[in-house]
């Protein structure tokens, strides 16, 4: 039986914060599965086991440039980021919509030489965290030259409720 990895997404909210973090559990078996047969790594009589050549490293995730976590009194929370991995760059906005109404969002990533990619996202009513992202595009120039903005609007009226940017200045003072 192949081990399975369970990924649990947790949400921690502190005042106006919207960090989304992953918690990982180890392999899960079915309660009645038998243990695998002892091999060289498990059987002390089998002799020494050689360490693998080179350090074991997990694949690196994308590099992120994120703006501040913002919220409205009506119950919208958002944070927008530009992500880069390998030769690709894209935008992602993390959000929570506790307004009780369906919203719409437009996420735009802008890059050098007028490059723009825009995505429209439906933001359902509910207090569950969500995310929206643009398609990945080949990075043109420096990744630091990219920035993104997400605009959240009321469903039918289209009134702008929140604008979140990847390179917004952090709030000053208290």
N, C-alpha and C positions, 0 to 999 in steps of 0.2 A: 504494500500500500504506500502510495506517495504521501509524504507529509504535506500538509496544507498550511498556508500562512493566512491568518485572519488579520485584517486591517480594520481598526476601529478609528473613526474620526471623532475627536473630542473637541469641544468648544469651551474656551474659557473667556468669560466676559468680565471685564473690570471697568466699571463706569462706562466709558465709550470705546472700549477696546474690542477688536474683533479678530484675535489671533485664531487661526485654525491650525491645529497641530495633529499629527498622526501618532497614535499609540500602536505599538506592534506587539502581538503575542507570538510566542514560539509555535512550533509545529503542534498540531492537534491530531490525535489519533482517535479511532473509534474505540471505545472502552474495552472491547474484546479482542483487539488486535494482538498478535503475538509479537514478542521482541525479535528484532532481526538477529540472525546468527552472529556469534562473536567472530570478529575479523581481527586483523593485526592490531588495529587501534584499540580494540576492546579486550583482547586476550593477552595478558601479561606474558604467557608462555611463548607467544609468537615472536618475541624479541623486540628490539627498539624500532620505533617508527620514525622515519625521516620527516623533518618539517618541510612544507612546500617551499619551492624556490620563490623568493620574493615576498613582499608583504601582501597580506590579504586585505583588499580594500573593497568597499562597497562602491557601486557606481555613483558618481557625483550627480546631484540634482542640478537643476538650472540655477544660474546666478540671478538674483532678484534685486531690483531697485524699486522700492515701494515708497509711496507717499504716506502721510499720516492716516490713522484710523479716524474716520469722521462719523458723526451721528447727527440726527435731527430730533427735535422734541417729539415728532410724530411717530418715531420708531424705525427709521431707516438707518442702518449702519453699513459703512463700506470702506474698503481699502483697495487701492488700485496699484498694480505693479507692472513693470516691464521685466520679462524673463528672457534670458539668453542661454542657450545650450548648444555647443558645437557651432555650427554655422547658421543656426536659426534664432530668430527673435520674434516674440509675440507678447501680447498683453493679457492680463488676467485681473478681474475684479472679484474680490470676496465680498459678500453682502449678507445681510439679514434684514428681512422685511416684516416687521411686527406692526405694520399699519392696519392690517385687516383687509386691505384692498390689493388687487392685482396691480402691478406696476410694469412699466417697460423700461429698458435700459439700452443705451447705445454706448458701446465700448469702442474707442478709436485708439490705435497706436500710430504714432507719427515718427518718421525717421528722416535721415538726410535726403536732400535733393527732392523734397516734396512727397516722399513715399508715405502713403496713408492706407491703412487697412481698417475697415469699420465692420462691426458685428452688432446685430440687434438681438436682444435677449428678453425673454418673457420672465418676469420676476413674480412668481406666485405669492399669494397671501399666505402667511404663516410665519412662525418664529424660527424655522429651521434655517441654518446657514446654507448658503449656496455660492456658486462661482460661475462666472461667464468668462470665456476667453476667445480671442481672435484666432484665426488660423495662423500657423507658423509660416514665416516667410524667411527667405535667405537674408542674412544680415548684410547690409550694404554699409561699408564704412565702420566706424567705431560703435560698439554697442551703447556707449555712454551718450551717443547722439540721439537716442530714441526716448520718447516719452509717451505716456498714455493718459487718457481721460475717460471717465465713465460718467454718464449723465442719467440720473434716475428721474422718471416723470410719472405723473398720475396717468392711469390708463386712458380714458377717453378724452379728458380735457387737455392732456399733454403738458400741464403745468410742471415746470422744472422743480423738483423737490430736493435734489442733492447732486452736487458735482464733486467728484473725487479724482485727484490726479496723482500720477506716479512721482512727480517732482515738485509737489506742492510744499510750500514752507510749513514747518511745524507751527502750531499755535503758540503765540507768545504770551507770557504772563499767566495769571491764574484767574 
